[in-house]
Amino acid sequence: MSLESTLISLAENKLNELKSYVASPDQNEEQMKADVTTTFIELGQLTEFAHISDSGLTASSIDQLIEIESKKNALARTFSWMYV
């Protein structure tokens, strides 16, 4: 697996983690907020590579990371407490 593939795979896994918090908000609210915040930040760090010039990423990988970032931002809107 290439570094690009690994980066995209990690970002997809973090996005799936965020989706799981939306689908199953079963845990303690404070713990969920901490977990969502941590995952959101980690995913943001991964997708940031799409915005770095001369990062060495292919155009396809950049497009994939931007797509993941868009999905992350859409999911963030479901956590209204993030905007307080």
HTML snippet that shows the backbone in 3Dmol.js (N, CA, C, O; Angstrom):
<script src="https://3Dmol.org/build/3Dmol-min.js"></script>
<div id="view" style="width:600px;height:400px;position:relative"></div>
<script>
const pdb = `
ATOM      1  N   MET A   1       0.858  -1.179   0.000  1.00  0.00           N
ATOM      2  CA  MET A   1       0.000   0.000   0.000  1.00  0.00           C
ATOM      3  C   MET A   1       0.900   1.238   0.000  1.00  0.00           C
ATOM      4  O   MET A   1       1.857   1.325   0.770  1.00  0.00           O
ATOM      5  N   SER A   2       0.581   2.176  -0.864  1.00  0.00           N
ATOM      6  CA  SER A   2       1.381   3.398  -0.957  1.00  0.00           C
ATOM      7  C   SER A   2       1.024   4.364   0.178  1.00  0.00           C
ATOM      8  O   SER A   2       0.014   4.202   0.864  1.00  0.00           O
ATOM      9  N   LEU A   3       1.868   5.353   0.349  1.00  0.00           N
ATOM     10  CA  LEU A   3       1.612   6.370   1.368  1.00  0.00           C
ATOM     11  C   LEU A   3       0.289   7.096   1.079  1.00  0.00           C
ATOM     12  O   LEU A   3      -0.487   7.364   1.997  1.00  0.00           O
ATOM     13  N   GLU A   4       0.038   7.408  -0.184  1.00  0.00           N
ATOM     14  CA  GLU A   4      -1.224   8.060  -0.559  1.00  0.00           C
ATOM     15  C   GLU A   4      -2.418   7.193  -0.181  1.00  0.00           C
ATOM     16  O   GLU A   4      -3.385   7.677   0.407  1.00  0.00           O
ATOM     17  N   SER A   5      -2.346   5.922  -0.517  1.00  0.00           N
ATOM     18  CA  SER A   5      -3.441   5.000  -0.197  1.00  0.00           C
ATOM     19  C   SER A   5      -3.656   4.903   1.309  1.00  0.00           C
ATOM     20  O   SER A   5      -4.790   4.854   1.785  1.00  0.00           O
ATOM     21  N   THR A   6      -2.562   4.875   2.043  1.00  0.00           N
ATOM     22  CA  THR A   6      -2.648   4.808   3.502  1.00  0.00           C
ATOM     23  C   THR A   6      -3.308   6.060   4.057  1.00  0.00           C
ATOM     24  O   THR A   6      -4.167   5.972   4.934  1.00  0.00           O
ATOM     25  N   LEU A   7      -2.918   7.218   3.557  1.00  0.00           N
ATOM     26  CA  LEU A   7      -3.493   8.490   3.996  1.00  0.00           C
ATOM     27  C   LEU A   7      -4.996   8.528   3.737  1.00  0.00           C
ATOM     28  O   LEU A   7      -5.769   8.924   4.609  1.00  0.00           O
ATOM     29  N   ILE A   8      -5.401   8.122   2.557  1.00  0.00           N
ATOM     30  CA  ILE A   8      -6.826   8.118   2.206  1.00  0.00           C
ATOM     31  C   ILE A   8      -7.582   7.089   3.044  1.00  0.00           C
ATOM     32  O   ILE A   8      -8.692   7.354   3.506  1.00  0.00           O
ATOM     33  N   SER A   9      -6.990   5.934   3.236  1.00  0.00           N
ATOM     34  CA  SER A   9      -7.620   4.896   4.051  1.00  0.00           C
ATOM     35  C   SER A   9      -7.820   5.368   5.492  1.00  0.00           C
ATOM     36  O   SER A   9      -8.881   5.151   6.077  1.00  0.00           O
ATOM     37  N   LEU A  10      -6.803   6.011   6.063  1.00  0.00           N
ATOM     38  CA  LEU A  10      -6.931   6.549   7.422  1.00  0.00           C
ATOM     39  C   LEU A  10      -8.039   7.597   7.488  1.00  0.00           C
ATOM     40  O   LEU A  10      -8.832   7.609   8.429  1.00  0.00           O
ATOM     41  N   ALA A  11      -8.093   8.473   6.488  1.00  0.00           N
ATOM     42  CA  ALA A  11      -9.127   9.509   6.460  1.00  0.00           C
ATOM     43  C   ALA A  11     -10.517   8.885   6.340  1.00  0.00           C
ATOM     44  O   ALA A  11     -11.452   9.323   7.009  1.00  0.00           O
ATOM     45  N   GLU A  12     -10.656   7.878   5.503  1.00  0.00           N
ATOM     46  CA  GLU A  12     -11.946   7.193   5.366  1.00  0.00           C
ATOM     47  C   GLU A  12     -12.354   6.524   6.673  1.00  0.00           C
ATOM     48  O   GLU A  12     -13.526   6.552   7.048  1.00  0.00           O
ATOM     49  N   ASN A  13     -11.386   5.920   7.371  1.00  0.00           N
ATOM     50  CA  ASN A  13     -11.682   5.285   8.659  1.00  0.00           C
ATOM     51  C   ASN A  13     -12.153   6.311   9.688  1.00  0.00           C
ATOM     52  O   ASN A  13     -13.092   6.052  10.441  1.00  0.00           O
ATOM     53  N   LYS A  14     -11.499   7.475   9.722  1.00  0.00           N
ATOM     54  CA  LYS A  14     -11.905   8.526  10.659  1.00  0.00           C
ATOM     55  C   LYS A  14     -13.294   9.048  10.303  1.00  0.00           C
ATOM     56  O   LYS A  14     -14.101   9.325  11.190  1.00  0.00           O
ATOM     57  N   LEU A  15     -13.572   9.183   9.013  1.00  0.00           N
ATOM     58  CA  LEU A  15     -14.906   9.613   8.585  1.00  0.00           C
ATOM     59  C   LEU A  15     -15.955   8.597   9.030  1.00  0.00           C
ATOM     60  O   LEU A  15     -17.031   8.974   9.494  1.00  0.00           O
ATOM     61  N   ASN A  16     -15.646   7.321   8.891  1.00  0.00           N
ATOM     62  CA  ASN A  16     -16.574   6.276   9.343  1.00  0.00           C
ATOM     63  C   ASN A  16     -16.781   6.317  10.854  1.00  0.00           C
ATOM     64  O   ASN A  16     -17.874   6.033  11.344  1.00  0.00           O
ATOM     65  N   GLU A  17     -15.731   6.670  11.589  1.00  0.00           N
ATOM     66  CA  GLU A  17     -15.888   6.843  13.041  1.00  0.00           C
ATOM     67  C   GLU A  17     -16.892   7.945  13.338  1.00  0.00           C
ATOM     68  O   GLU A  17     -17.773   7.778  14.182  1.00  0.00           O
ATOM     69  N   LEU A  18     -16.760   9.072  12.644  1.00  0.00           N
ATOM     70  CA  LEU A  18     -17.710  10.169  12.852  1.00  0.00           C
ATOM     71  C   LEU A  18     -19.126   9.734  12.517  1.00  0.00           C
ATOM     72  O   LEU A  18     -20.068  10.060  13.239  1.00  0.00           O
ATOM     73  N   LYS A  19     -19.277   9.000  11.429  1.00  0.00           N
ATOM     74  CA  LYS A  19     -20.604   8.504  11.042  1.00  0.00           C
ATOM     75  C   LYS A  19     -21.187   7.593  12.119  1.00  0.00           C
ATOM     76  O   LYS A  19     -22.394   7.606  12.362  1.00  0.00           O
ATOM     77  N   SER A  20     -20.332   6.806  12.763  1.00  0.00           N
ATOM     78  CA  SER A  20     -20.816   5.894  13.797  1.00  0.00           C
ATOM     79  C   SER A  20     -21.348   6.659  15.010  1.00  0.00           C
ATOM     80  O   SER A  20     -22.281   6.201  15.669  1.00  0.00           O
ATOM     81  N   TYR A  21     -20.760   7.825  15.307  1.00  0.00           N
ATOM     82  CA  TYR A  21     -21.261   8.639  16.418  1.00  0.00           C
ATOM     83  C   TYR A  21     -22.644   9.196  16.096  1.00  0.00           C
ATOM     84  O   TYR A  21     -23.478   9.348  16.988  1.00  0.00           O
ATOM     85  N   VAL A  22     -22.887   9.500  14.827  1.00  0.00           N
ATOM     86  CA  VAL A  22     -24.203   9.988  14.407  1.00  0.00           C
ATOM     87  C   VAL A  22     -25.214   8.851  14.480  1.00  0.00           C
ATOM     88  O   VAL A  22     -26.340   9.042  14.940  1.00  0.00           O
ATOM     89  N   ALA A  23     -24.810   7.670  14.025  1.00  0.00           N
ATOM     90  CA  ALA A  23     -25.714   6.520  13.967  1.00  0.00           C
ATOM     91  C   ALA A  23     -26.025   5.944  15.340  1.00  0.00           C
ATOM     92  O   ALA A  23     -27.129   5.446  15.561  1.00  0.00           O
ATOM     93  N   SER A  24     -25.076   6.003  16.264  1.00  0.00           N
ATOM     94  CA  SER A  24     -25.248   5.375  17.579  1.00  0.00           C
ATOM     95  C   SER A  24     -24.760   6.280  18.699  1.00  0.00           C
ATOM     96  O   SER A  24     -23.707   6.028  19.284  1.00  0.00           O
ATOM     97  N   PRO A  25     -25.500   7.314  18.998  1.00  0.00           N
ATOM     98  CA  PRO A  25     -25.065   8.207  20.091  1.00  0.00           C
ATOM     99  C   PRO A  25     -25.398   7.631  21.462  1.00  0.00           C
ATOM    100  O   PRO A  25     -26.033   8.294  22.282  1.00  0.00           O
ATOM    101  N   ASP A  26     -24.965   6.390  21.708  1.00  0.00           N
ATOM    102  CA  ASP A  26     -25.348   5.677  22.927  1.00  0.00           C
ATOM    103  C   ASP A  26     -24.506   6.029  24.141  1.00  0.00           C
ATOM    104  O   ASP A  26     -24.973   5.905  25.273  1.00  0.00           O
ATOM    105  N   GLN A  27     -23.297   6.458  23.927  1.00  0.00           N
ATOM    106  CA  GLN A  27     -22.407   6.625  25.063  1.00  0.00           C
ATOM    107  C   GLN A  27     -22.694   7.919  25.831  1.00  0.00           C
ATOM    108  O   GLN A  27     -23.481   8.759  25.395  1.00  0.00           O
ATOM    109  N   ASN A  28     -22.053   8.051  26.951  1.00  0.00           N
ATOM    110  CA  ASN A  28     -22.132   9.239  27.794  1.00  0.00           C
ATOM    111  C   ASN A  28     -21.910  10.481  26.935  1.00  0.00           C
ATOM    112  O   ASN A  28     -20.999  10.513  26.108  1.00  0.00           O
ATOM    113  N   GLU A  29     -22.740  11.500  27.128  1.00  0.00           N
ATOM    114  CA  GLU A  29     -22.685  12.687  26.277  1.00  0.00           C
ATOM    115  C   GLU A  29     -21.329  13.384  26.323  1.00  0.00           C
ATOM    116  O   GLU A  29     -20.802  13.773  25.281  1.00  0.00           O
ATOM    117  N   GLU A  30     -20.769  13.543  27.491  1.00  0.00           N
ATOM    118  CA  GLU A  30     -19.469  14.215  27.607  1.00  0.00           C
ATOM    119  C   GLU A  30     -18.374  13.401  26.913  1.00  0.00           C
ATOM    120  O   GLU A  30     -17.507  13.961  26.241  1.00  0.00           O
ATOM    121  N   GLN A  31     -18.420  12.080  27.081  1.00  0.00           N
ATOM    122  CA  GLN A  31     -17.421  11.225  26.429  1.00  0.00           C
ATOM    123  C   GLN A  31     -17.592  11.281  24.919  1.00  0.00           C
ATOM    124  O   GLN A  31     -16.609  11.329  24.180  1.00  0.00           O
ATOM    125  N   MET A  32     -18.853  11.273  24.455  1.00  0.00           N
ATOM    126  CA  MET A  32     -19.108  11.347  23.020  1.00  0.00           C
ATOM    127  C   MET A  32     -18.573  12.657  22.448  1.00  0.00           C
ATOM    128  O   MET A  32     -17.960  12.665  21.380  1.00  0.00           O
ATOM    129  N   LYS A  33     -18.802  13.759  23.151  1.00  0.00           N
ATOM    130  CA  LYS A  33     -18.301  15.054  22.686  1.00  0.00           C
ATOM    131  C   LYS A  33     -16.780  15.032  22.580  1.00  0.00           C
ATOM    132  O   LYS A  33     -16.215  15.537  21.610  1.00  0.00           O
ATOM    133  N   ALA A  34     -16.129  14.455  23.560  1.00  0.00           N
ATOM    134  CA  ALA A  34     -14.660  14.371  23.535  1.00  0.00           C
ATOM    135  C   ALA A  34     -14.191  13.501  22.375  1.00  0.00           C
ATOM    136  O   ALA A  34     -13.246  13.852  21.668  1.00  0.00           O
ATOM    137  N   ASP A  35     -14.855  12.365  22.182  1.00  0.00           N
ATOM    138  CA  ASP A  35     -14.470  11.453  21.104  1.00  0.00           C
ATOM    139  C   ASP A  35     -14.716  12.079  19.732  1.00  0.00           C
ATOM    140  O   ASP A  35     -13.875  11.969  18.840  1.00  0.00           O
ATOM    141  N   VAL A  36     -15.856  12.729  19.563  1.00  0.00           N
ATOM    142  CA  VAL A  36     -16.183  13.374  18.287  1.00  0.00           C
ATOM    143  C   VAL A  36     -15.179  14.488  18.003  1.00  0.00           C
ATOM    144  O   VAL A  36     -14.684  14.609  16.883  1.00  0.00           O
ATOM    145  N   THR A  37     -14.882  15.289  19.001  1.00  0.00           N
ATOM    146  CA  THR A  37     -13.931  16.392  18.817  1.00  0.00           C
ATOM    147  C   THR A  37     -12.562  15.867  18.422  1.00  0.00           C
ATOM    148  O   THR A  37     -11.938  16.396  17.502  1.00  0.00           O
ATOM    149  N   THR A  38     -12.092  14.846  19.098  1.00  0.00           N
ATOM    150  CA  THR A  38     -10.792  14.258  18.790  1.00  0.00           C
ATOM    151  C   THR A  38     -10.771  13.701  17.368  1.00  0.00           C
ATOM    152  O   THR A  38      -9.835  13.955  16.610  1.00  0.00           O
ATOM    153  N   THR A  39     -11.797  12.949  17.014  1.00  0.00           N
ATOM    154  CA  THR A  39     -11.868  12.350  15.679  1.00  0.00           C
ATOM    155  C   THR A  39     -11.972  13.423  14.607  1.00  0.00           C
ATOM    156  O   THR A  39     -11.354  13.310  13.548  1.00  0.00           O
ATOM    157  N   PHE A  40     -12.753  14.466  14.878  1.00  0.00           N
ATOM    158  CA  PHE A  40     -12.906  15.572  13.938  1.00  0.00           C
ATOM    159  C   PHE A  40     -11.554  16.250  13.687  1.00  0.00           C
ATOM    160  O   PHE A  40     -11.208  16.550  12.544  1.00  0.00           O
ATOM    161  N   ILE A  41     -10.806  16.485  14.744  1.00  0.00           N
ATOM    162  CA  ILE A  41      -9.482  17.114  14.612  1.00  0.00           C
ATOM    163  C   ILE A  41      -8.524  16.203  13.858  1.00  0.00           C
ATOM    164  O   ILE A  41      -7.807  16.658  12.967  1.00  0.00           O
ATOM    165  N   GLU A  42      -8.507  14.922  14.207  1.00  0.00           N
ATOM    166  CA  GLU A  42      -7.621  13.981  13.521  1.00  0.00           C
ATOM    167  C   GLU A  42      -7.935  13.920  12.029  1.00  0.00           C
ATOM    168  O   GLU A  42      -7.024  13.909  11.201  1.00  0.00           O
ATOM    169  N   LEU A  43      -9.211  13.881  11.690  1.00  0.00           N
ATOM    170  CA  LEU A  43      -9.607  13.835  10.288  1.00  0.00           C
ATOM    171  C   LEU A  43      -9.217  15.125   9.582  1.00  0.00           C
ATOM    172  O   LEU A  43      -8.769  15.092   8.435  1.00  0.00           O
ATOM    173  N   GLY A  44      -9.380  16.248  10.246  1.00  0.00           N
ATOM    174  CA  GLY A  44      -8.970  17.525   9.670  1.00  0.00           C
ATOM    175  C   GLY A  44      -7.485  17.574   9.372  1.00  0.00           C
ATOM    176  O   GLY A  44      -7.062  18.148   8.369  1.00  0.00           O
ATOM    177  N   GLN A  45      -6.698  16.973  10.245  1.00  0.00           N
ATOM    178  CA  GLN A  45      -5.250  16.938  10.021  1.00  0.00           C
ATOM    179  C   GLN A  45      -4.911  16.090   8.795  1.00  0.00           C
ATOM    180  O   GLN A  45      -4.010  16.431   8.029  1.00  0.00           O
ATOM    181  N   LEU A  46      -5.623  15.004   8.618  1.00  0.00           N
ATOM    182  CA  LEU A  46      -5.371  14.149   7.454  1.00  0.00           C
ATOM    183  C   LEU A  46      -5.789  14.835   6.154  1.00  0.00           C
ATOM    184  O   LEU A  46      -5.065  14.785   5.159  1.00  0.00           O
ATOM    185  N   THR A  47      -6.953  15.472   6.166  1.00  0.00           N
ATOM    186  CA  THR A  47      -7.433  16.098   4.929  1.00  0.00           C
ATOM    187  C   THR A  47      -6.676  17.381   4.608  1.00  0.00           C
ATOM    188  O   THR A  47      -6.742  17.863   3.478  1.00  0.00           O
ATOM    189  N   GLU A  48      -5.970  17.937   5.566  1.00  0.00           N
ATOM    190  CA  GLU A  48      -5.192  19.150   5.330  1.00  0.00           C
ATOM    191  C   GLU A  48      -4.128  18.938   4.250  1.00  0.00           C
ATOM    192  O   GLU A  48      -3.741  19.886   3.565  1.00  0.00           O
ATOM    193  N   PHE A  49      -3.659  17.711   4.099  1.00  0.00           N
ATOM    194  CA  PHE A  49      -2.658  17.424   3.072  1.00  0.00           C
ATOM    195  C   PHE A  49      -3.153  17.791   1.669  1.00  0.00           C
ATOM    196  O   PHE A  49      -2.345  18.078   0.785  1.00  0.00           O
ATOM    197  N   ALA A  50      -4.452  17.785   1.464  1.00  0.00           N
ATOM    198  CA  ALA A  50      -5.014  18.141   0.156  1.00  0.00           C
ATOM    199  C   ALA A  50      -4.798  19.616  -0.160  1.00  0.00           C
ATOM    200  O   ALA A  50      -4.885  20.012  -1.322  1.00  0.00           O
ATOM    201  N   HIS A  51      -4.522  20.426   0.838  1.00  0.00           N
ATOM    202  CA  HIS A  51      -4.388  21.876   0.658  1.00  0.00           C
ATOM    203  C   HIS A  51      -2.936  22.363   0.686  1.00  0.00           C
ATOM    204  O   HIS A  51      -2.674  23.565   0.631  1.00  0.00           O
ATOM    205  N   ILE A  52      -2.018  21.437   0.770  1.00  0.00           N
ATOM    206  CA  ILE A  52      -0.599  21.796   0.805  1.00  0.00           C
ATOM    207  C   ILE A  52      -0.039  21.730  -0.618  1.00  0.00           C
ATOM    208  O   ILE A  52      -0.069  20.679  -1.259  1.00  0.00           O
ATOM    209  N   SER A  53       0.470  22.863  -1.101  1.00  0.00           N
ATOM    210  CA  SER A  53       1.049  22.838  -2.454  1.00  0.00           C
ATOM    211  C   SER A  53       2.309  21.992  -2.459  1.00  0.00           C
ATOM    212  O   SER A  53       3.067  21.957  -1.490  1.00  0.00           O
ATOM    213  N   ASP A  54       2.504  21.335  -3.541  1.00  0.00           N
ATOM    214  CA  ASP A  54       3.680  20.478  -3.729  1.00  0.00           C
ATOM    215  C   ASP A  54       3.790  19.403  -2.648  1.00  0.00           C
ATOM    216  O   ASP A  54       4.883  19.080  -2.183  1.00  0.00           O
ATOM    217  N   SER A  55       2.634  18.856  -2.257  1.00  0.00           N
ATOM    218  CA  SER A  55       2.634  17.810  -1.227  1.00  0.00           C
ATOM    219  C   SER A  55       3.096  16.469  -1.779  1.00  0.00           C
ATOM    220  O   SER A  55       3.417  15.552  -1.023  1.00  0.00           O
ATOM    221  N   GLY A  56       3.125  16.363  -3.104  1.00  0.00           N
ATOM    222  CA  GLY A  56       3.503  15.095  -3.711  1.00  0.00           C
ATOM    223  C   GLY A  56       2.320  14.187  -3.969  1.00  0.00           C
ATOM    224  O   GLY A  56       2.474  13.103  -4.532  1.00  0.00           O
ATOM    225  N   LEU A  57       1.121  14.630  -3.554  1.00  0.00           N
ATOM    226  CA  LEU A  57      -0.082  13.833  -3.793  1.00  0.00           C
ATOM    227  C   LEU A  57      -0.545  13.993  -5.235  1.00  0.00           C
ATOM    228  O   LEU A  57      -0.403  15.059  -5.832  1.00  0.00           O
ATOM    229  N   THR A  58      -1.095  12.929  -5.777  1.00  0.00           N
ATOM    230  CA  THR A  58      -1.665  13.001  -7.113  1.00  0.00           C
ATOM    231  C   THR A  58      -2.967  13.794  -7.074  1.00  0.00           C
ATOM    232  O   THR A  58      -3.569  13.963  -6.014  1.00  0.00           O
ATOM    233  N   ALA A  59      -3.391  14.275  -8.225  1.00  0.00           N
ATOM    234  CA  ALA A  59      -4.652  15.021  -8.311  1.00  0.00           C
ATOM    235  C   ALA A  59      -5.820  14.164  -7.836  1.00  0.00           C
ATOM    236  O   ALA A  59      -6.738  14.664  -7.186  1.00  0.00           O
ATOM    237  N   SER A  60      -5.783  12.901  -8.154  1.00  0.00           N
ATOM    238  CA  SER A  60      -6.845  11.984  -7.727  1.00  0.00           C
ATOM    239  C   SER A  60      -6.903  11.875  -6.199  1.00  0.00           C
ATOM    240  O   SER A  60      -7.986  11.893  -5.613  1.00  0.00           O
ATOM    241  N   SER A  61      -5.756  11.763  -5.570  1.00  0.00           N
ATOM    242  CA  SER A  61      -5.712  11.670  -4.100  1.00  0.00           C
ATOM    243  C   SER A  61      -6.183  12.963  -3.463  1.00  0.00           C
ATOM    244  O   SER A  61      -6.899  12.945  -2.461  1.00  0.00           O
ATOM    245  N   ILE A  62      -5.785  14.078  -4.041  1.00  0.00           N
ATOM    246  CA  ILE A  62      -6.242  15.381  -3.534  1.00  0.00           C
ATOM    247  C   ILE A  62      -7.766  15.473  -3.632  1.00  0.00           C
ATOM    248  O   ILE A  62      -8.430  15.916  -2.695  1.00  0.00           O
ATOM    249  N   ASP A  63      -8.310  15.051  -4.769  1.00  0.00           N
ATOM    250  CA  ASP A  63      -9.766  15.074  -4.942  1.00  0.00           C
ATOM    251  C   ASP A  63     -10.467  14.187  -3.920  1.00  0.00           C
ATOM    252  O   ASP A  63     -11.507  14.560  -3.377  1.00  0.00           O
ATOM    253  N   GLN A  64      -9.900  13.020  -3.661  1.00  0.00           N
ATOM    254  CA  GLN A  64     -10.490  12.112  -2.681  1.00  0.00           C
ATOM    255  C   GLN A  64     -10.472  12.727  -1.278  1.00  0.00           C
ATOM    256  O   GLN A  64     -11.456  12.634  -0.543  1.00  0.00           O
ATOM    257  N   LEU A  65      -9.366  13.346  -0.914  1.00  0.00           N
ATOM    258  CA  LEU A  65      -9.269  13.964   0.412  1.00  0.00           C
ATOM    259  C   LEU A  65     -10.232  15.149   0.541  1.00  0.00           C
ATOM    260  O   LEU A  65     -10.820  15.358   1.602  1.00  0.00           O
ATOM    261  N   ILE A  66     -10.390  15.913  -0.521  1.00  0.00           N
ATOM    262  CA  ILE A  66     -11.337  17.033  -0.478  1.00  0.00           C
ATOM    263  C   ILE A  66     -12.770  16.520  -0.363  1.00  0.00           C
ATOM    264  O   ILE A  66     -13.589  17.124   0.329  1.00  0.00           O
ATOM    265  N   GLU A  67     -13.075  15.427  -1.025  1.00  0.00           N
ATOM    266  CA  GLU A  67     -14.399  14.812  -0.911  1.00  0.00           C
ATOM    267  C   GLU A  67     -14.649  14.349   0.522  1.00  0.00           C
ATOM    268  O   GLU A  67     -15.733  14.565   1.064  1.00  0.00           O
ATOM    269  N   ILE A  68     -13.662  13.719   1.131  1.00  0.00           N
ATOM    270  CA  ILE A  68     -13.773  13.274   2.529  1.00  0.00           C
ATOM    271  C   ILE A  68     -13.956  14.483   3.441  1.00  0.00           C
ATOM    272  O   ILE A  68     -14.760  14.446   4.372  1.00  0.00           O
ATOM    273  N   GLU A  69     -13.216  15.542   3.175  1.00  0.00           N
ATOM    274  CA  GLU A  69     -13.327  16.764   3.974  1.00  0.00           C
ATOM    275  C   GLU A  69     -14.734  17.361   3.876  1.00  0.00           C
ATOM    276  O   GLU A  69     -15.282  17.829   4.874  1.00  0.00           O
ATOM    277  N   SER A  70     -15.306  17.345   2.693  1.00  0.00           N
ATOM    278  CA  SER A  70     -16.674  17.851   2.509  1.00  0.00           C
ATOM    279  C   SER A  70     -17.676  17.033   3.319  1.00  0.00           C
ATOM    280  O   SER A  70     -18.585  17.581   3.942  1.00  0.00           O
ATOM    281  N   LYS A  71     -17.496  15.734   3.299  1.00  0.00           N
ATOM    282  CA  LYS A  71     -18.385  14.855   4.072  1.00  0.00           C
ATOM    283  C   LYS A  71     -18.211  15.099   5.568  1.00  0.00           C
ATOM    284  O   LYS A  71     -19.182  15.082   6.325  1.00  0.00           O
ATOM    285  N   LYS A  72     -16.963  15.327   5.989  1.00  0.00           N
ATOM    286  CA  LYS A  72     -16.684  15.632   7.405  1.00  0.00           C
ATOM    287  C   LYS A  72     -17.412  16.909   7.816  1.00  0.00           C
ATOM    288  O   LYS A  72     -18.045  16.963   8.870  1.00  0.00           O
ATOM    289  N   ASN A  73     -17.316  17.927   6.978  1.00  0.00           N
ATOM    290  CA  ASN A  73     -17.959  19.199   7.294  1.00  0.00           C
ATOM    291  C   ASN A  73     -19.478  19.076   7.326  1.00  0.00           C
ATOM    292  O   ASN A  73     -20.136  19.714   8.147  1.00  0.00           O
ATOM    293  N   ALA A  74     -20.030  18.267   6.448  1.00  0.00           N
ATOM    294  CA  ALA A  74     -21.478  18.031   6.461  1.00  0.00           C
ATOM    295  C   ALA A  74     -21.895  17.309   7.747  1.00  0.00           C
ATOM    296  O   ALA A  74     -22.925  17.630   8.338  1.00  0.00           O
ATOM    297  N   LEU A  75     -21.097  16.343   8.168  1.00  0.00           N
ATOM    298  CA  LEU A  75     -21.398  15.625   9.412  1.00  0.00           C
ATOM    299  C   LEU A  75     -21.288  16.536  10.623  1.00  0.00           C
ATOM    300  O   LEU A  75     -22.048  16.395  11.582  1.00  0.00           O
ATOM    301  N   ALA A  76     -20.354  17.462  10.584  1.00  0.00           N
ATOM    302  CA  ALA A  76     -20.151  18.371  11.717  1.00  0.00           C
ATOM    303  C   ALA A  76     -21.424  19.148  12.025  1.00  0.00           C
ATOM    304  O   ALA A  76     -21.686  19.484  13.180  1.00  0.00           O
ATOM    305  N   ARG A  77     -22.198  19.428  11.014  1.00  0.00           N
ATOM    306  CA  ARG A  77     -23.441  20.177  11.223  1.00  0.00           C
ATOM    307  C   ARG A  77     -24.454  19.410  12.068  1.00  0.00           C
ATOM    308  O   ARG A  77     -25.355  20.007  12.657  1.00  0.00           O
ATOM    309  N   THR A  78     -24.303  18.079  12.128  1.00  0.00           N
ATOM    310  CA  THR A  78     -25.216  17.291  12.955  1.00  0.00           C
ATOM    311  C   THR A  78     -24.878  17.407  14.440  1.00  0.00           C
ATOM    312  O   THR A  78     -25.686  17.054  15.298  1.00  0.00           O
ATOM    313  N   PHE A  79     -23.683  17.902  14.732  1.00  0.00           N
ATOM    314  CA  PHE A  79     -23.260  18.091  16.114  1.00  0.00           C
ATOM    315  C   PHE A  79     -23.362  19.581  16.436  1.00  0.00           C
ATOM    316  O   PHE A  79     -22.362  20.299  16.437  1.00  0.00           O
ATOM    317  N   SER A  80     -24.578  20.030  16.707  1.00  0.00           N
ATOM    318  CA  SER A  80     -24.816  21.466  16.893  1.00  0.00           C
ATOM    319  C   SER A  80     -23.975  22.056  18.035  1.00  0.00           C
ATOM    320  O   SER A  80     -23.647  23.242  18.004  1.00  0.00           O
ATOM    321  N   TRP A  81     -23.632  21.260  19.018  1.00  0.00           N
ATOM    322  CA  TRP A  81     -22.836  21.744  20.148  1.00  0.00           C
ATOM    323  C   TRP A  81     -21.436  22.166  19.723  1.00  0.00           C
ATOM    324  O   TRP A  81     -20.756  22.876  20.464  1.00  0.00           O
ATOM    325  N   MET A  82     -20.991  21.739  18.532  1.00  0.00           N
ATOM    326  CA  MET A  82     -19.659  22.127  18.064  1.00  0.00           C
ATOM    327  C   MET A  82     -19.613  23.593  17.690  1.00  0.00           C
ATOM    328  O   MET A  82     -18.535  24.176  17.577  1.00  0.00           O
ATOM    329  N   TYR A  83     -20.782  24.194  17.496  1.00  0.00           N
ATOM    330  CA  TYR A  83     -20.848  25.584  17.033  1.00  0.00           C
ATOM    331  C   TYR A  83     -21.268  26.557  18.122  1.00  0.00           C
ATOM    332  O   TYR A  83     -21.591  27.711  17.840  1.00  0.00           O
ATOM    333  N   VAL A  84     -21.263  26.103  19.340  1.00  0.00           N
ATOM    334  CA  VAL A  84     -21.675  26.968  20.453  1.00  0.00           C
ATOM    335  C   VAL A  84     -20.483  27.723  20.976  1.00  0.00           C
ATOM    336  O   VAL A  84     -20.613  28.508  21.915  1.00  0.00           O
TER     337      VAL A  84
END
`;
const viewer = $3Dmol.createViewer("view");
viewer.addModel(pdb, "pdb");
viewer.setStyle({}, {cartoon: {color: "spectrum"}});
viewer.zoomTo();
viewer.render();
</script>
